[in-house]
């Protein structure tokens, strides 16, 4: 029987805007927080980042990113938590923007 879930994908850069690598401890802390809340998390390895390109207000940004995926089996998802998490990540990772998507899922 399928279960309803919400999938959250967090597109997180692995470097600060000046190109300096973001410290492993920040990723480790995020992994632990998400694991505690959702009981599971998938991280794409930082050694094999994806390339992200996006248009800001004044310039084009090129990022090396990892994709973090979590499944939320709570009935309504976690929109308030995700909103707070995004604010925290913007500050902690010193970014102008961080993309987080939410998609309904059926998990078998």
N, C-alpha and C positions, 0 to 999 in steps of 0.2 A: 504494500500500500504506500502510495506517495505521501510525503509530508510537505506542507507549505513552508517556505522559508524566504528570507530576503538575503540576497547576496550583495555585500558591500565590497567594492574594489577601490583601493586607495593607491593612487599613483604618486609615489613618493620619490623625490630626487635623492640621489646619493651624494651630491655635492652642494655646498653653499653656492650662492650666486657668483662668488668670486672664483669658483672652481676648486676650492679647498674641500677635501673629503669630509663628509659628516661622520662624526665619531661613532664607532660600533656600539658604544654604550647606549646611545639614543635609540638605535634600532632594536637592541636587546630589551630595553625598557618598554618600548612599544609592543614588541612581541609578547612580553610577559603580561602586560595590561590586557591585550586582546585575548590571550589565552585564558586568563582568569575570568574575563567577562563572557566569552563565547565558547570556551572549552575546546577551541580548535582555531588554527590560523594557518594560512599558506603564504609563504614568502618566496618570491622569485629570488634566486641567488644574486647577491650583489656583484659577484664576479662576472655575471653575464647580463648586464643591464639592458633595458630597452631604450630606444631613442625617442624622446618626446620633443615636439616642436609646437610652440604656441605663440600667438600674437598677443602681447601685452598692450597697454595704452600707448607706450612710446617706442617699443622695440620688439623684435622677434627674439624669443628665447629658445635655446637648444639645451635640453636636459638629458642626462643619463638617469633613468628611473628604474625603480623596482615596482612590481605590482604585488600588493598585499591583498589577499582575498579572505573574507570571513563570511560564514553563513550564520544567520540569525533566525532561530526557530521561534522567537517570541511572536505572538499573534500580530501585533502591529509594527513589528520591527523596532528599531531604536533611533528614531529621528532626532530626539533631543540629545541623546548621548553622542551621536555622530556629529551633530552641530558643534557641541562642546569639544569633541575630539579634534575636529578640523581647526577650530580656533587655537587649541593647544599646540597642534602640529605646526601651524603657520608661525607661531611664536618660537617654539622649541627648535624648529629646523630653519628659522630665519628666511622664510620664503614669502614671495609676493602672492602666490596662489598655489594651492594643492587641490588636485581634482579627486573627488570621491563620488562614485556612482552607486546607485541602488537599483537592483533588478529583482523582480519577483522570480522565485524558483520553485520547481517541484523536485524534490529529492527522493530518490528510490532506494 
